[in-house]
Amino acid sequence: MRLAALLLAGLLATPALAVQPDEILADPALESRARDISQGLRCLVCRNENIDDSNAELARDLRLLVRERLEAGDTDAEVVDFVVDRYGEYVLLNPTTGGANLILWIAGPVMLMGGLGLAALYLRRRRAAPEPATAALSEEERARLAEILKD
């Protein structure tokens, strides 16, 4: 029971261990800004973690870069723009809705509407199509069918 509790506590504490003590800025206001910015930046190694939660070396480098830019006097937007210029828009956990990304944001709903339109068209044509005529069996076919059914 104690081992399970220790393991659970260790698992819950791992994200808190990602930011190393030597990375933390002395100014609490700058550190708070750095944490806010880091929450929106993706770890390029872990993919779905922000850089504050990642233990990867690249995430550490990005955390240090963010803090260096803040100490240099950059605004939050300038820091994010600097990181995006260097690593591309993929580094943002919440990508922008402008530019080339607009195609990606619009493509899903457009394809859904197109699929619904095709389904409606198919159902309308299927409903309007005449019932196929069933041809009556000839005498030869009836005799052959009766013979097959006897066996």
C-alpha positions in Angstrom: 0.0 0.0 0.0 2.8 2.4 0.9 4.7 1.5 -2.3 1.6 2.2 -4.4 1.2 5.6 -2.6 4.9 6.4 -3.2 4.6 5.5 -6.9 1.5 7.6 -7.3 3.1 10.6 -5.6 6.1 10.1 -7.9 4.0 10.1 -11.0 2.1 13.1 -9.9 5.2 15.0 -9.1 7.1 14.4 -12.4 5.6 17.4 -14.3 6.6 19.7 -11.4 10.2 18.4 -11.8 10.4 19.4 -15.4 11.5 23.0 -14.7 14.8 22.7 -12.9 15.7 25.0 -10.0 18.6 26.5 -12.0 16.2 27.6 -14.6 13.9 29.6 -12.3 14.3 33.4 -12.6 15.0 35.4 -9.5 12.2 37.9 -10.3 8.9 36.3 -9.6 7.0 38.5 -12.1 9.4 37.4 -14.9 9.1 33.8 -13.8 5.4 34.0 -13.9 5.5 35.4 -17.4 7.9 32.7 -18.4 5.6 30.0 -17.1 2.6 31.5 -18.9 4.5 31.6 -22.2 5.8 28.1 -21.7 2.3 26.7 -21.2 1.5 27.6 -24.8 4.7 26.2 -26.4 4.9 22.6 -27.5 7.8 20.3 -26.7 9.1 19.3 -30.2 10.2 15.9 -28.8 7.2 15.0 -26.7 4.7 16.5 -29.1 1.6 16.9 -26.9 3.3 18.4 -23.8 4.1 21.9 -23.2 7.8 22.7 -22.5 7.2 23.2 -18.8 6.0 19.6 -18.4 8.6 18.0 -20.5 12.0 16.7 -19.3 13.5 16.6 -22.8 16.7 18.5 -23.5 15.1 20.5 -26.2 12.3 21.6 -23.9 14.9 22.7 -21.4 16.6 24.7 -24.1 13.3 26.3 -25.1 12.6 27.2 -21.4 16.0 28.8 -21.1 15.5 30.7 -24.4 12.1 32.0 -23.2 13.7 33.2 -19.9 16.7 34.8 -21.7 14.4 36.7 -24.0 12.3 37.9 -21.0 15.5 39.1 -19.2 16.5 40.9 -22.4 13.3 43.0 -22.1 11.1 41.3 -24.7 7.4 41.4 -24.3 5.5 38.1 -24.2 4.4 38.5 -27.8 8.0 39.2 -28.9 9.2 36.1 -27.1 6.6 33.9 -28.8 7.3 35.4 -32.2 11.0 34.8 -31.7 10.4 31.1 -30.9 8.0 30.7 -33.8 10.4 32.4 -36.2 13.1 30.0 -35.0 11.1 26.7 -34.8 8.1 27.3 -36.9 4.4 27.5 -36.0 4.3 23.8 -35.0 5.8 24.9 -31.7 2.5 26.5 -30.7 0.1 24.3 -28.8 -2.8 26.4 -30.0 -2.0 27.3 -33.7 -3.2 30.5 -35.2 -6.3 30.6 -37.4 -4.7 32.8 -40.1 -2.6 32.3 -43.1 -2.0 28.8 -44.3 -3.6 27.4 -41.1 -6.9 28.8 -42.3 -7.1 26.1 -44.9 -6.7 23.5 -42.1 -9.3 25.1 -39.9 -11.9 25.3 -42.7 -11.1 21.9 -44.4 -12.8 19.8 -41.8 -16.2 21.5 -41.7 -16.2 21.9 -45.5 -15.6 18.1 -46.0 -18.3 17.3 -43.4 -20.8 19.5 -45.3 -19.7 18.0 -48.6 -20.2 14.4 -47.2 -23.6 15.3 -45.8 -24.6 16.8 -49.2 -23.5 13.7 -51.0 -25.4 11.4 -48.6 -28.5 13.5 -49.0 -28.2 13.4 -52.8 -27.7 9.6 -52.7 -30.7 9.1 -50.5 -32.9 11.4 -52.7 -32.0 9.5 -55.9 -32.4 6.2 -54.2 -35.9 7.2 -53.0 -36.9 8.5 -56.5 -35.6 5.5 -58.4 -38.3 3.2 -59.7 -38.6 -0.3 -58.2 -37.0 -2.8 -60.3 -39.5 -4.9 -62.3 -39.5 -8.5 -61.3 -39.8 -10.7 -64.3 -42.2 -13.6 -64.1 -40.8 -17.1 -64.4 -41.3 -19.0 -67.7 -42.8 -22.5 -67.6 -39.4 -24.0 -68.1 -38.0 -22.1 -65.1 -40.9 -23.0 -62.9 -40.5 -26.7 -63.8 -36.7 -26.5 -63.1 -37.4 -24.7 -59.8 -39.9 -27.3 -58.7 -37.4 -30.0 -59.6 -34.7 -28.4 -57.5 -37.0 -27.9 -54.5 -38.1 -31.6 -54.5 -34.4 -32.6 -53.9 
